[in-house]
Amino acid sequence: MSKLIRSQYQEAVYAGLTVDIAEESLDRVTKLLAGISGGVHKAVGSALARAASSGKTAAKRAVAEEYTLSQSEFLSQTRNVNHIVRETGGGVSVVFGFRGYVIPLAKFNTRINSSGRVVTQVKRTNTAETLDQAFQAQMGRHRGIYERVGAKRFPVRELYGPSTVQMMHANERVMDKIEEKMAETYEKNIDHEILRILNGWGM
């Protein structure tokens, strides 16, 4: 199965992927909206937001095919951090960053069997694994899977699966799908956003 993460703290993970936007495309937006204050930022920003959303949708489907994490849980565990990078040669790239914490093992296909032991499966292609030293417990408002650090009852540490970011970047095919969908969505929406600004909608 996927390597389990043992920690007393829920670690954050960040990773970015770059989608290139043709310089001519941005120049065209700039020329068309030259007379409208803030128009370029508004149009490009809206198109990027839609692209990021479509990328996350593509990612949740691809990840759900490989991991036992629900699509709704994927969305709740993933955040976007996006920005535009102007390169020295004149090119423009959009860096779509994804941020998320490692996910409690209880959110994956995890159950307690008839003998009271924890059985878990993180990746669909792997067989379920029995964790002899782990146990399920309620800590405050959170129910998770834990194991003791030493021979004493406390301290304990929670068991986690990978973050959504790690799941995405573990598979090149998934990343290709995300990049392709983002670029496609941006190009499809930028003309619509230009038209909205020219017509005074949303300004």
trRosetta pair geometry for C-beta under 8 A, 3 or more apart (Angstrom, degrees):
i j d omega theta_ij theta_ji phi_ij phi_ji
1 4 7.7 34 104 -45 114 88
1 120 7.3 91 -162 105 168 90
1 121 6.6 -138 -113 -136 125 47
1 122 5.2 105 -178 29 107 101
1 123 6.1 172 -146 26 65 94
1 126 4.4 151 -93 131 61 155
1 127 7.7 -99 -59 66 92 50
1 128 8.0 37 -73 -138 131 24
1 129 5.0 -101 -9 -12 137 132
2 67 7.9 2 -23 -114 146 103
2 122 4.2 -86 31 95 112 142
2 123 5.3 121 -33 -27 99 106
2 126 7.3 -156 -20 6 64 154
2 161 6.2 64 85 -153 132 89
2 162 5.8 -83 163 -18 144 110
3 162 7.8 73 63 -62 76 97
4 105 6.7 5 -136 -86 108 128
4 122 7.9 -175 -82 -39 74 145
4 159 5.3 -21 -176 -163 125 103
4 160 6.9 134 -171 66 70 45
4 161 7.0 -53 -120 -93 63 49
5 11 7.2 -107 169 29 144 121
5 102 5.0 -64 66 -169 157 156
5 159 7.2 133 71 -164 52 52
5 160 4.1 -33 68 69 105 101
5 161 7.2 124 16 -141 98 2
5 162 7.3 119 -21 -84 122 44
6 147 7.0 -46 -131 48 118 119
6 157 5.3 71 177 115 84 133
6 158 7.9 173 -147 85 51 38
6 159 6.0 -23 -98 -105 69 67
6 160 7.7 -173 -74 23 24 80
7 10 7.0 143 97 -83 126 29
7 11 6.1 -76 -173 -23 178 103
7 102 7.3 98 28 61 138 146
7 157 5.9 -177 96 -172 12 116
7 158 6.8 -28 72 62 63 78
7 160 6.5 -17 31 6 104 124
8 149 8.0 -11 -63 -68 114 130
8 155 6.7 -3 -104 155 133 133
8 157 4.7 -81 -67 -113 69 90
8 158 7.3 113 -117 14 32 78
10 101 4.8 30 154 -179 107 134
10 102 6.2 -152 -161 56 71 85
10 104 7.8 -46 -108 -60 118 81
10 158 7.6 -14 -73 69 83 135
10 160 7.0 132 -125 -82 76 145
11 101 6.5 149 84 -152 37 77
11 102 5.2 40 57 -1 86 114
11 160 7.9 -169 30 60 90 165
11 163 7.9 -103 93 -49 84 123
12 99 6.6 4 -177 -176 106 98
12 100 7.4 179 -151 106 68 20
12 101 5.2 -51 -97 -92 58 73
12 163 7.8 75 -160 -98 35 153
13 99 7.2 171 88 -152 48 55
13 100 6.1 -18 60 70 89 65
13 101 7.0 132 11 -120 79 23
13 102 6.7 85 -17 -53 117 71
13 163 4.1 -177 37 33 131 157
13 165 4.7 -160 111 60 110 132
13 166 5.9 -18 144 -39 167 96
14 81 7.3 -15 -144 33 115 141
14 97 6.3 2 -171 -177 99 113
14 98 7.4 168 -150 87 54 47
14 99 4.6 -13 -103 -105 84 87
14 165 6.7 -125 -128 -127 15 169
15 97 7.2 172 94 -150 29 71
15 98 6.0 -12 65 59 76 89
15 165 4.7 143 22 -178 107 117
15 166 7.9 129 -9 -70 139 46
15 168 7.6 -172 76 75 132 113
15 169 5.4 -46 132 -50 168 145
16 81 7.7 -79 -91 80 101 97
16 95 4.8 9 179 -180 135 102
16 96 6.5 153 -156 79 77 40
16 97 4.1 -41 -94 -96 94 75
16 98 7.3 160 -96 15 42 64
17 95 7.4 159 77 -154 29 61
17 96 5.6 -19 62 63 81 93
17 98 7.7 17 3 -2 96 104
17 175 6.2 -176 -111 -157 146 102
17 178 6.6 86 66 102 162 124
17 179 6.0 -115 149 -78 131 98
18 85 7.7 -45 -129 34 113 133
18 93 5.0 -4 -168 178 110 128
18 94 7.2 146 -156 75 59 44
18 95 5.4 -30 -98 -100 75 70
18 96 7.7 170 -94 19 24 72
19 51 7.4 -143 75 161 162 138
19 93 7.0 148 74 -164 38 75
19 94 5.0 -22 65 64 91 97
19 96 6.3 32 0 -8 111 112
19 179 5.6 175 -93 -150 94 80
19 182 5.0 -116 -75 104 160 125
19 183 5.1 -161 -166 -69 119 88
19 186 7.3 147 128 -4 140 147
20 91 6.9 -32 -149 177 105 120
20 92 7.6 120 -161 87 62 55
20 93 5.3 -44 -103 -107 59 82
20 94 7.8 174 -97 20 12 73
20 183 7.7 13 59 -107 59 123
21 25 5.5 -107 171 70 91 132
21 26 6.0 86 124 -44 120 104
21 92 5.0 -40 70 97 98 105
21 93 6.9 161 18 -112 77 26
21 94 5.8 60 -20 -17 114 104
21 183 7.9 -173 -85 -129 66 84
21 186 6.8 -94 -99 135 111 149
22 25 4.4 99 68 -7 89 104
22 26 7.5 -170 93 -1 53 80
22 92 7.8 21 102 48 14 98
23 26 6.0 -59 -156 40 38 105
23 27 6.1 40 148 -22 70 108
23 90 5.4 27 -116 139 154 93
23 91 5.5 -100 -55 -114 108 45
23 92 5.7 132 -95 2 64 96
24 27 5.4 -54 -144 38 34 115
24 28 6.2 40 155 -26 66 102
25 28 5.9 -52 -153 29 28 112
25 29 6.9 27 150 -16 61 103
25 187 7.5 -80 -132 -109 146 84
25 190 7.0 50 178 106 110 170
26 29 5.6 -50 -152 34 38 112
26 30 6.3 40 150 -21 67 105
26 44 7.2 33 -124 -99 89 134
26 92 5.1 50 -15 16 152 162
27 30 5.5 -55 -149 36 33 115
27 31 6.3 31 155 -18 67 106
28 31 5.9 -55 -147 37 30 108
28 32 6.2 25 158 -15 65 110
29 32 6.0 -61 -145 40 28 108
29 33 6.1 -10 168 14 65 115
29 40 5.6 110 133 -131 103 85
29 43 5.8 -167 -160 96 120 137
29 44 6.2 98 146 -62 163 98
29 190 6.5 -81 -82 180 123 117
29 194 6.2 -131 -125 -88 79 115
30 33 6.7 -79 -140 54 19 86
30 34 6.3 54 156 -76 61 82
30 40 5.4 22 -100 -104 62 138
31 34 5.7 -14 -149 -35 29 115
32 194 5.5 16 111 -160 145 127
32 198 7.2 -60 160 -69 102 121
33 36 4.9 -66 -170 46 81 111
33 39 3.5 -152 -180 116 123 129
33 40 5.1 168 84 -62 130 68
33 43 6.2 -160 -46 -4 160 140
33 194 6.6 -127 -50 -137 111 84
33 197 5.7 4 -114 114 123 144
33 198 7.3 -114 -95 -67 80 80
35 39 7.9 29 73 4 45 148
36 39 3.3 67 94 -45 113 137
36 197 5.9 142 112 162 163 110
36 198 7.6 -128 -36 -92 151 49
36 203 7.2 -79 -174 -123 122 151
38 41 5.3 -60 -162 47 64 113
38 42 5.6 66 142 -28 86 107
38 203 7.7 143 85 -141 109 96
39 42 5.7 -60 -147 37 29 111
39 43 6.1 22 162 -16 68 109
39 197 4.6 111 -150 178 98 141
39 203 7.4 -16 -96 -106 79 127
40 43 6.1 -59 -144 39 27 105
40 44 6.0 14 164 -7 66 113
41 44 6.3 -61 -138 45 22 102
41 45 5.6 25 162 -22 62 118
42 45 5.9 -60 -141 38 20 112
42 46 6.3 17 162 -17 60 109
42 193 7.5 -173 122 176 75 109
42 197 5.9 135 89 -95 123 122
42 202 7.1 157 175 119 130 110
42 203 6.9 41 -178 -99 177 81
43 46 6.2 -60 -150 35 25 107
43 47 6.4 19 156 -14 63 110
43 190 6.7 71 158 -156 102 71
43 193 4.1 134 -150 131 75 112
43 194 5.3 50 -142 -77 145 56
43 196 7.5 160 -105 59 86 99
43 197 5.2 -66 -65 -22 106 141
44 47 5.8 -59 -147 40 31 109
44 48 6.1 32 155 -21 67 109
44 84 7.3 13 148 -66 135 145
44 190 7.2 15 -103 -125 55 102
44 193 7.6 165 -49 112 24 150
45 48 5.7 -56 -146 36 28 111
45 49 6.4 32 154 -24 63 104
46 49 5.7 -51 -149 30 32 113
46 50 6.7 29 154 -15 63 104
46 189 7.3 -133 120 148 87 122
46 193 4.8 164 77 -121 122 131
46 196 7.8 -50 79 61 166 147
46 202 7.8 45 -77 142 152 158
47 50 5.9 -56 -153 37 33 109
47 51 6.3 35 149 -22 65 107
47 185 8.0 162 -176 129 74 77
47 186 5.2 80 155 -147 105 68
47 189 4.5 164 -127 100 82 107
47 190 4.4 25 -109 -83 158 69
47 193 5.0 -107 -51 -3 96 151
48 51 5.4 -54 -146 36 34 114
48 52 6.2 36 154 -21 67 103
48 82 5.8 167 159 141 120 148
48 84 7.7 -99 -87 -61 154 97
48 94 6.1 -160 -123 -147 114 143
48 186 6.6 24 -91 -112 49 108
49 52 5.8 -51 -149 34 30 111
49 53 6.5 31 152 -19 62 106
49 82 7.8 -168 -87 47 52 152
50 53 5.6 -54 -149 36 33 113
50 54 6.4 30 154 -17 66 105
50 185 5.7 -148 126 157 93 115
50 186 7.5 153 79 -89 93 49
50 189 4.8 117 74 -65 150 175
51 54 5.9 -56 -148 38 30 108
51 55 6.3 34 152 -23 64 107
51 94 7.5 48 94 115 150 157
51 96 7.5 -120 118 -83 103 134
51 182 4.5 71 174 -161 98 74
51 183 7.5 62 -147 -62 125 19
51 185 4.5 161 -107 88 63 110
51 186 4.1 9 -78 -62 137 87
51 189 7.2 -142 -50 35 82 132
52 55 5.6 -54 -149 34 31 115
52 56 6.5 31 153 -19 64 103
52 80 4.7 74 175 -146 133 154
52 82 5.4 -99 -79 -52 138 144
52 96 5.6 176 -108 -135 88 116
52 182 7.0 38 -80 -126 35 110
53 56 5.8 -54 -151 33 31 110
53 57 6.6 32 150 -19 64 105
53 80 8.0 -70 -67 -39 52 156
53 185 8.0 -143 65 158 78 160
54 57 5.5 -51 -150 35 36 115
54 58 6.4 37 152 -19 66 103
54 181 5.2 -148 136 151 103 105
54 182 6.3 163 81 -93 100 49
54 184 7.8 -112 126 75 150 90
54 185 4.0 157 33 -62 157 160
55 58 5.7 -52 -148 36 32 110
55 59 6.2 34 151 -21 65 108
55 96 6.0 27 73 165 170 163
55 178 4.8 62 -160 -167 91 87
55 179 7.7 44 -124 -72 115 25
55 181 5.6 156 -95 88 56 107
55 182 4.1 14 -70 -71 116 104
55 185 7.6 -126 -39 27 74 139
56 59 5.4 -53 -147 36 33 115
56 60 6.4 36 155 -25 66 101
56 75 6.8 87 156 -115 120 79
56 78 6.1 165 -140 109 112 137
56 80 6.7 -87 -57 -62 127 113
56 98 7.8 149 -97 -109 90 114
57 60 6.0 -49 -146 29 30 109
57 61 6.9 25 156 -14 61 105
57 181 7.7 -132 70 154 90 151
58 61 6.2 -61 -157 36 31 108
58 62 6.3 24 154 -14 67 112
58 177 5.2 -165 165 139 121 100
58 178 5.2 169 92 -99 121 56
58 181 4.1 172 -44 12 154 165
58 182 7.9 -112 26 -39 139 73
59 62 5.8 -62 -145 41 31 107
59 63 5.9 25 161 -16 69 112
59 74 7.3 -168 115 163 91 132
59 78 7.4 159 100 -147 138 171
59 98 7.8 156 -130 -101 175 155
59 164 7.5 81 144 170 125 110
59 168 5.5 -18 -148 -104 118 120
59 174 6.7 71 -130 176 69 104
59 177 7.7 155 -80 94 51 107
59 178 5.1 32 -68 -93 93 118
60 63 6.0 -56 -140 41 27 108
60 64 6.1 29 159 -23 63 111
60 71 4.5 82 160 -148 118 86
60 74 4.2 152 -125 95 91 142
60 75 5.9 -5 -90 -55 144 83
60 78 7.9 -139 -74 18 94 148
61 64 5.9 -57 -145 35 26 111
61 65 6.9 33 153 -26 60 102
61 71 6.8 18 -78 -110 51 123
62 65 5.9 -53 -161 23 33 114
62 66 7.3 6 152 0 62 108
62 168 7.8 79 88 -119 120 74
62 171 7.5 -159 153 88 117 137
62 173 7.5 -169 -159 113 129 87
62 174 4.3 147 139 -125 141 92
62 177 5.4 151 -68 66 146 152
62 178 7.5 -100 21 -50 148 88
63 66 6.1 -74 -158 45 37 98
63 67 5.5 -22 169 28 80 114
63 69 6.7 -28 136 63 110 115
63 74 5.7 140 79 -118 136 142
63 164 6.6 -2 -134 -148 170 84
63 167 4.9 65 -135 133 116 131
63 168 6.4 -52 -74 -74 116 69
63 174 6.7 70 -65 -140 68 143
64 67 6.8 -71 -112 61 26 75
64 69 6.6 -110 -102 78 67 70
64 70 7.0 23 -118 -157 114 24
64 71 5.0 -29 -64 -68 146 83
64 74 6.7 -96 -58 -27 94 144
65 124 7.4 -94 154 22 40 147
66 123 6.1 -31 162 -144 78 87
66 124 6.1 -147 -168 23 27 104
66 125 7.2 -26 -150 -10 72 104
66 167 7.3 163 83 -169 120 104
66 171 6.8 -176 -39 -42 170 155
66 174 7.7 -75 2 -64 141 132
67 108 7.1 -81 173 -123 95 108
67 122 6.3 -32 -144 163 91 67
67 123 5.8 -53 -102 -105 62 53
67 124 6.7 -141 -94 -19 10 86
67 161 7.7 128 -160 158 126 144
67 167 5.7 -49 -27 -135 148 136
68 108 4.8 82 82 -169 102 83
68 109 3.6 -60 160 -14 153 107
68 121 5.5 83 -18 103 154 89
68 122 6.3 -142 30 -156 102 21
68 123 7.3 -147 -11 -92 88 5
68 124 6.0 138 -60 -70 80 75
69 73 5.3 -120 -180 85 89 123
69 74 5.7 109 124 -63 116 87
69 77 7.9 -60 -178 25 139 147
69 103 6.8 36 -112 115 136 167
69 107 6.3 29 -124 132 92 100
69 108 5.8 -50 -72 -101 76 73
69 161 7.5 -161 -64 89 118 150
69 164 7.7 -143 113 -93 161 87
69 167 7.6 -91 26 -78 141 167
70 73 4.4 92 60 6 87 104
70 74 6.9 -141 98 -10 47 84
71 74 5.4 -47 -150 29 36 118
71 75 6.7 35 153 -18 65 101
72 75 5.9 -52 -153 34 34 110
72 76 6.5 28 152 -15 65 108
73 76 5.7 -57 -146 40 34 109
73 77 6.1 22 158 -13 67 116
73 103 7.5 83 156 -150 114 140
73 107 5.5 155 -167 -176 147 117
74 77 6.1 -72 -148 43 24 104
74 78 6.1 6 162 -11 65 122
74 164 5.5 118 -151 -115 76 130
75 78 6.2 -72 -139 40 25 103
77 100 5.0 62 149 -154 80 125
77 101 6.9 -106 -160 49 91 74
77 103 5.6 -5 -138 -91 155 113
77 107 7.9 102 -61 160 142 166
77 163 7.2 -164 155 -158 116 71
77 164 5.1 140 104 -24 108 122
78 98 5.8 -27 -162 -163 102 105
78 99 7.6 132 -160 69 52 43
78 100 4.9 -40 -101 -70 53 128
78 164 4.5 -73 -75 80 105 154
78 165 7.4 146 -121 -52 92 73
79 98 7.1 138 73 -160 48 53
79 99 4.6 -30 67 65 102 93
79 100 6.4 160 15 -72 77 68
80 96 6.7 -46 -151 -167 99 85
80 97 6.9 118 -171 76 50 63
80 98 6.5 -30 -104 -101 52 59
80 99 7.8 -173 -76 20 6 83
81 97 3.6 -35 73 78 92 120
81 98 7.4 -165 25 -67 82 13
81 99 5.6 49 -11 -16 119 116
82 94 6.7 3 -169 177 103 98
82 95 6.8 169 -149 89 54 57
82 96 5.2 -11 -105 -116 97 58
82 97 6.3 -163 -74 24 41 76
83 94 7.6 179 94 -154 29 62
83 95 5.6 -7 61 57 75 99
83 97 7.6 15 10 -5 87 113
84 92 6.4 -14 -171 -170 103 102
84 93 7.5 153 -159 84 56 43
84 94 5.6 -33 -103 -104 66 71
84 95 7.7 174 -98 17 16 76
85 92 7.2 152 81 -159 52 53
85 93 4.7 -15 62 65 103 92
85 94 7.4 176 19 -92 78 20
85 95 5.8 56 -17 -19 117 109
86 90 7.9 -29 -174 -148 88 24
86 91 7.8 160 -159 88 49 43
86 92 5.7 -23 -106 -105 62 77
87 90 6.9 -27 80 45 84 23
87 91 4.3 2 44 63 126 87
87 92 7.0 -146 9 -75 86 27
87 93 6.6 62 -37 -3 109 103
94 182 7.9 -148 90 151 127 125
94 186 7.4 169 21 -96 159 158
96 182 6.2 -103 -29 -135 158 159
98 164 7.0 -102 160 103 127 101
98 165 4.9 170 106 -100 107 94
98 168 6.7 43 67 35 161 156
99 165 6.8 -2 -122 -58 19 137
100 103 7.7 -9 152 -55 116 93
100 163 4.4 154 97 -177 99 110
100 164 4.5 35 50 37 170 96
100 165 5.1 174 37 -18 101 96
101 163 5.9 -162 115 -109 18 112
102 160 4.0 69 137 148 114 146
102 161 7.0 178 -178 78 84 39
102 162 6.4 -83 -132 -156 82 23
102 163 4.9 -79 -86 -56 44 84
102 166 7.7 18 -102 7 78 137
103 107 5.0 -83 164 56 110 140
103 108 7.3 109 111 -41 118 92
103 160 6.0 138 71 -164 35 92
103 161 5.1 -24 71 62 94 92
103 162 7.1 11 24 84 96 35
103 163 6.2 136 -21 -109 83 43
103 164 7.2 76 -42 -39 125 74
104 107 5.2 103 72 -11 80 100
104 142 7.6 -165 -80 -178 161 116
104 144 4.9 -100 -157 -122 129 108
104 145 7.1 141 176 24 89 83
104 158 6.3 -51 -124 165 91 129
104 159 7.7 82 -160 85 60 55
104 160 5.8 -65 -102 -109 30 75
104 161 7.7 19 103 15 18 82
105 108 5.9 -54 -166 29 51 108
105 110 5.5 93 143 -69 85 155
105 120 5.8 -27 177 -130 113 155
105 122 7.6 -70 -135 -81 81 104
105 144 7.1 93 45 -169 81 85
105 145 4.4 -59 73 44 120 131
105 158 7.6 -171 11 166 98 83
105 159 4.3 -2 -13 107 140 96
105 160 5.8 -141 -40 -112 77 18
105 161 5.5 120 -101 -32 60 84
106 110 5.4 -106 -121 67 38 140
106 136 7.3 101 -98 -126 117 100
106 143 6.3 175 -167 112 169 79
106 144 5.0 -132 -12 -129 131 50
106 145 5.3 166 -56 -18 85 92
107 110 7.9 44 41 15 25 119
107 161 7.2 -117 64 26 96 121
108 120 6.3 67 91 -166 115 102
108 121 6.9 -147 146 83 111 49
108 122 5.0 -26 -163 -110 163 62
108 161 5.1 86 -34 -34 136 152
109 120 6.7 134 90 -159 63 55
109 121 4.4 -22 80 62 119 93
109 122 7.6 -160 38 -76 85 24
109 128 7.3 -96 114 -103 114 105
110 118 6.6 -6 -171 -170 101 97
110 119 7.1 165 -152 87 53 49
110 120 4.2 -4 -106 -107 88 92
110 121 7.7 -169 -72 26 54 55
110 145 6.1 -92 173 -48 152 142
111 118 7.7 158 86 -151 32 54
111 119 5.5 -18 66 62 79 95
111 120 7.8 165 21 -81 53 53
112 116 6.2 -11 -180 -146 109 36
112 117 7.1 155 -154 75 66 25
112 118 6.2 -39 -100 -95 65 53
112 119 7.4 144 -116 16 15 83
112 136 5.9 -84 -65 -1 121 135
113 116 7.2 -52 72 14 65 17
113 117 5.4 -10 41 60 105 79
113 118 8.0 175 2 -103 84 5
113 119 5.0 69 -40 -18 107 126
113 130 7.3 -35 0 -115 140 108
117 130 5.4 32 131 -165 132 104
117 131 7.0 176 175 67 93 54
117 132 6.2 -29 -140 -112 128 46
117 134 7.8 85 -167 64 70 80
118 130 7.2 136 83 -158 52 55
118 131 4.5 -24 79 55 108 105
118 134 4.2 -55 33 93 144 114
118 135 6.7 -149 -35 -92 117 21
118 136 6.5 143 -89 -42 108 88
118 145 5.6 103 -140 -141 152 121
119 128 5.2 34 171 161 101 123
119 129 7.1 170 -154 83 60 34
119 130 5.2 -28 -99 -96 78 68
119 131 7.5 -174 -87 12 27 76
120 128 6.5 165 84 -156 21 82
120 129 6.0 -27 65 60 74 82
120 131 6.4 16 12 -15 112 116
120 145 7.3 2 -65 -96 138 174
121 124 7.4 69 150 -102 116 35
121 126 6.4 179 -151 87 85 89
121 127 7.2 -95 -110 152 111 25
121 128 4.2 -66 -58 -96 106 73
121 129 7.1 137 -83 9 58 71
122 126 7.0 12 56 53 73 133
122 161 4.7 163 -126 -127 123 125
122 162 7.4 100 179 9 137 88
123 126 4.5 74 72 7 99 108
126 129 7.6 -19 143 -32 117 102
131 134 3.7 17 120 14 125 124
131 145 7.4 78 66 175 154 129
131 147 7.5 -105 161 -72 121 122
131 159 7.4 -41 -150 -63 168 174
133 147 5.0 54 122 -140 98 118
133 148 7.3 -106 172 34 103 81
134 145 5.4 17 176 176 125 100
134 146 6.7 153 -154 79 76 30
134 147 4.8 -62 -97 -70 64 96
134 159 6.1 -27 -121 -13 132 146
135 145 7.4 165 83 -153 26 62
135 146 6.0 -30 66 65 75 81
135 147 7.2 126 16 -93 74 51
136 143 6.8 22 -179 178 97 95
136 144 7.4 -168 -144 103 64 27
136 145 5.7 -38 -94 -99 67 65
136 146 7.6 125 -117 18 19 79
137 143 7.3 -165 101 -145 30 64
137 144 6.9 -20 62 63 69 66
137 146 5.4 -31 28 19 116 127
137 156 7.6 35 40 116 151 167
138 142 7.3 156 -157 85 57 39
138 143 4.9 -30 -99 -95 71 81
139 142 5.4 -22 69 71 84 92
139 143 7.7 151 21 -96 66 30
139 144 6.5 -29 19 27 112 106
139 146 7.7 97 -37 -53 127 139
139 158 7.9 -102 16 -73 150 116
144 158 4.8 -10 136 -136 147 118
144 159 7.5 168 161 44 102 66
145 158 6.8 98 73 -160 53 73
145 159 4.7 -47 100 48 102 110
146 156 4.5 35 172 160 129 126
146 157 6.6 155 -152 79 82 30
146 158 5.3 -52 -95 -99 77 53
146 159 6.8 -175 -100 -5 23 84
147 156 6.6 167 84 -157 26 87
147 157 6.4 -22 61 60 75 79
147 159 6.4 62 -6 -48 101 109
148 151 7.5 71 130 -123 134 5
148 152 7.1 -168 -172 80 127 46
148 153 6.8 -101 -115 -156 130 24
148 154 7.6 -110 -133 -92 93 21
148 155 7.7 142 -153 95 63 39
148 156 5.3 -56 -100 -102 49 80
149 155 5.0 18 10 78 132 84
149 156 6.5 -159 -18 -108 82 24
149 157 5.7 84 -71 -14 94 104
150 155 7.8 64 14 44 92 68
153 156 8.0 -42 155 -49 54 102
162 166 3.9 -118 -177 87 116 129
162 167 5.4 144 100 -53 125 78
162 170 7.3 9 167 -34 171 139
163 166 4.8 99 53 5 76 100
163 167 7.2 -135 97 -5 43 86
164 167 5.4 -51 -150 34 37 116
164 168 6.4 39 153 -21 67 103
165 168 5.9 -55 -152 34 30 110
165 169 6.3 10 160 -3 66 113
166 169 6.1 -64 -139 48 29 100
166 170 6.1 41 158 -38 64 107
167 170 5.9 -52 -148 20 26 117
167 171 7.6 -10 165 8 56 105
167 174 7.7 -69 136 122 73 172
168 171 7.2 -96 -173 45 27 86
168 174 5.4 -143 -150 124 58 129
168 175 6.3 101 162 -77 85 77
168 178 6.8 27 -160 -32 121 153
169 175 6.5 55 -111 -70 49 123
170 174 7.8 31 64 34 65 136
171 174 4.1 72 88 4 109 110
171 175 6.9 172 94 -10 60 83
172 175 5.5 -55 -150 38 38 112
172 176 6.3 42 152 -23 69 103
173 176 5.7 -51 -149 33 31 113
173 177 6.6 34 152 -21 62 104
174 177 5.7 -55 -154 32 33 113
174 178 6.5 31 151 -19 66 105
175 178 5.7 -53 -149 35 34 112
175 179 6.3 32 156 -17 68 107
176 179 5.9 -56 -145 39 30 109
176 180 6.1 29 158 -19 65 111
177 180 5.9 -59 -146 38 26 110
177 181 6.2 22 158 -16 64 111
178 181 6.0 -61 -148 38 26 107
178 182 6.3 26 157 -20 64 110
179 182 5.9 -57 -147 36 28 111
179 183 6.4 23 160 -15 65 108
180 183 6.2 -59 -148 38 27 106
180 184 6.2 25 156 -18 63 113
181 184 5.7 -58 -145 40 29 113
181 185 6.1 26 158 -19 66 110
182 185 5.9 -59 -146 37 27 107
182 186 6.3 28 157 -21 64 106
183 186 5.8 -53 -147 33 29 112
183 187 6.5 23 158 -13 64 108
184 187 6.2 -61 -151 39 27 106
184 188 6.2 25 154 -19 64 113
185 188 5.6 -58 -144 38 31 113
185 189 6.0 12 163 -8 67 116
186 189 6.3 -74 -146 44 23 99
186 190 6.1 32 164 -39 66 106
187 190 6.3 -40 -134 13 26 113
188 191 7.9 -76 173 28 27 98
188 192 7.7 9 139 -3 61 117
189 192 5.3 -62 -157 42 52 115
189 193 5.9 50 150 -23 81 105
190 193 5.6 -56 -148 37 34 111
190 194 6.4 39 153 -23 66 102
191 194 5.6 -48 -148 32 34 114
191 195 6.5 35 153 -19 64 104
192 195 5.8 -54 -152 35 31 112
192 196 6.5 37 150 -23 64 104
193 196 5.5 -47 -149 31 35 116
193 197 6.6 33 154 -17 65 103
194 197 6.0 -59 -154 37 31 108
194 198 6.3 28 153 -17 67 109
195 198 5.7 -56 -143 39 31 111
195 199 6.2 19 160 -8 66 112
196 199 6.2 -69 -149 45 24 102
196 201 4.4 -85 -163 71 79 111
196 202 5.5 15 159 24 119 123
197 200 7.6 44 -179 -70 31 22
197 201 7.4 -84 -64 54 23 70
197 202 7.3 -62 -83 69 58 102
197 203 6.2 91 -138 -60 66 119
200 203 5.5 -91 -154 36 52 120
